[in-house]
Amino acid sequence: MGNEAADLDSMVSSIAFGYLLSLQDAARVVLPVMPIYRADFVLRPEAVYLFEKAGIELDDIVFFDEVDFDILMEEGAGLVLVDHNKLGPEFAHYSSSVVGVVDHHKDEGLYGDAEPRIIQTTGSTTSLVAMEFEKKGVAFSEALAVLLGGTVLLDTVNLSRKVGRVTDLDVTVANILLPLCPLSRDELFANIQQAKFDIRGFSTVDLLRKDYKEFHFTTVRCGIASVVLPVSRWKQMDGDLFSAFVNFAADRKLDVLLSMNAFRDPGFGRDLVVYCSTEKAYDALLSYLHRISLKLSPCEDVGKRVNTKGVIGCFHQGNLDISRKKLQPLLAQLYSQNVSPGS
Ligand SMILES: [Mn+2]
């Protein structure tokens, strides 16, 4: 199972690593689970594209709403985590079932007995999964090469050293996989990238839940969405962002809702939308974000706005290095340590 945002490397890693596990022991039943509702799959057009390219039938994939986790865990099933190494709040009570981890996020130090327990910084989790195929001497089919190779390209922005997410391992893996793909590296990357940014017809709530993670810190429930367009364009699509944020946060009982907007047109940039349910929390968070050098400047037409339902502010983020992966542990420090229920 990948992480709750169910981004491309989460979904591809669980399918590919699940396949590898099934090859190692034919008697074992392995079920890659996409940790989102089936209906939400269309919110990930890059996955729609790549799965089709690799010939994966959606009917063959299992989604969160189609599996009874309670029954599986009661029956003694083990959970293998890919693309995260700490269960999200919704799954935290299954901690004792975790038997394996393959991930590229900061090591949270959990599940010490997991086997394998592979946690290493790479651009994409799929690079770590591909290396396991290599170690076991399992050949890559064209479908696997497309899935894994395409995801490495997306996560490393076509292996760009300038963007800075690529590691030597990602390059090694790409050199093995890409020659097996029917498209050239640049074509494959361009197609996936184009699909990812094709958000025609998406509402603000769709955009917020498309790539969303929730963190329950000791005293604060915080949601962080990753959104693929600049705030200025978002405001053109939706004249009332504030209401959408208020409702989204209320539905999930959030104290804090952040939208980290990363976009490539015009040029790579980041914006940040900050919503807090109280002005006190907002001011405290903003002063912390300034202290950790996010280099925020208010978007021209939207300063801080306050109403009875909370406070919202829109910013350009001058520090392009700070992604959600990096911000989450920093927020954990602000809100003391993060303690999810049950973990
Ligand atoms: Mn990832």
Boltz pocket constraint, residues with backbone or C-beta under 6 A from the ligand:
constraints:
  - pocket:
      binder: B
      contacts: [[A, 7], [A, 9], [A, 10], [A, 83], [A, 104], [A, 123], [A, 124], [A, 125]]
      max_distance: 6.0
